Amino acid sequence: MVSTELVAQGYAHITPDLMATLERRAPLHSEPGTTVGELRVYDVRDLGGAQRGRAR
């Protein structure tokens, strides 16, 4: 989960490369907030090599 406003304000550290990877390879859902920015939820299971449907 990424809050674009918290990233912009420096409260959440995420590199530009990681943000670009999430945008390109793992977008799941984005909602406009009642304040500034968006709350973005990403499905990152494929990025880490996890197998869907299998409990670990």
Backbone hydrogen bonds in HBPLUS format (Angstrom, degrees):
<---DONOR---> <-ACCEPTOR-->    atom                        ^
c    i                          cat <-CA-CA->   ^        H-A-AA   ^      H-
h    n   atom  resd res      DA  || num        DHA   H-A  angle D-A-AA Bond
n    s   type  num  typ     dist DA aas  dist angle  dist       angle   num
A0002-VAL N   A0040-ARG O   2.71 MM  38  5.06 158.1  1.76 149.7 157.5     1
A0040-ARG N   A0002-VAL O   2.78 MM  38  5.06 175.6  1.78 155.2 155.7     2
A0007-VAL N   A0003-SER O   3.08 MM   4  6.36 156.2  2.14 154.5 161.4     3
A0004-THR N   A0038-GLU O   2.98 MM  34  5.48 160.3  2.02 158.6 163.4     4
A0008-ALA N   A0004-THR O   2.97 MM   4  6.14 160.1  2.01 142.2 148.0     5
A0009-GLN N   A0005-GLU O   2.93 MM   4  6.13 144.5  2.06 145.2 154.4     6
A0011-TYR N   A0006-LEU O   2.88 MM   5  5.11 134.7  2.09 158.2 159.3     7
A0012-ALA N   A0006-LEU O   3.25 MM   6  5.48 147.1  2.36 116.7 113.7     8
A0010-GLY N   A0007-VAL O   3.07 MM   3  5.13 154.6  2.13 103.5 111.6     9
A0019-MET N   A0015-THR O   2.99 MM   4  6.28 165.8  2.01 157.5 161.5    10
A0020-ALA N   A0016-PRO O   2.94 MM   4  6.10 156.8  1.99 146.4 152.4    11
A0021-THR N   A0017-ASP O   2.97 MM   4  6.21 153.1  2.05 145.1 152.5    12
A0022-LEU N   A0018-LEU O   2.91 MM   4  6.19 161.4  1.94 154.9 159.5    13
A0023-GLU N   A0019-MET O   2.99 MM   4  6.21 163.8  2.01 149.5 153.9    14
A0024-ARG N   A0020-ALA O   2.94 MM   4  6.06 152.7  2.02 145.1 152.6    15
A0025-ARG N   A0021-THR O   2.78 MM   4  5.72 164.3  1.80 155.9 160.0    16
A0026-ALA N   A0022-LEU O   2.92 MM   4  4.82 152.3  1.99 130.6 135.4    17
A0043-ASP N   A0026-ALA O   3.25 MM  17  5.45 140.7  2.42 147.2 151.9    18
A0029-HIS N   A0041-VAL O   3.01 MM  12  5.26 151.3  2.10 157.9 158.9    19
A0041-VAL N   A0029-HIS O   2.87 MM  12  5.26 168.5  1.88 158.4 162.3    20
A0031-GLU N   A0039-LEU O   3.21 MM   8  5.61 160.3  2.25 143.8 149.6    21
A0039-LEU N   A0031-GLU O   3.19 MM   8  5.61 162.0  2.23 158.0 161.4    22
A0033-GLY N   A0037-GLY O   3.32 MM   4  6.13 158.5  2.37 156.6 152.4    23
A0047-LEU N   A0044-VAL O   2.99 MM   3  5.22 131.8  2.23 104.0 117.6    24
A0050-ALA N   A0045-ARG O   3.13 MM   5  5.28 139.9  2.29 163.0 157.2    25
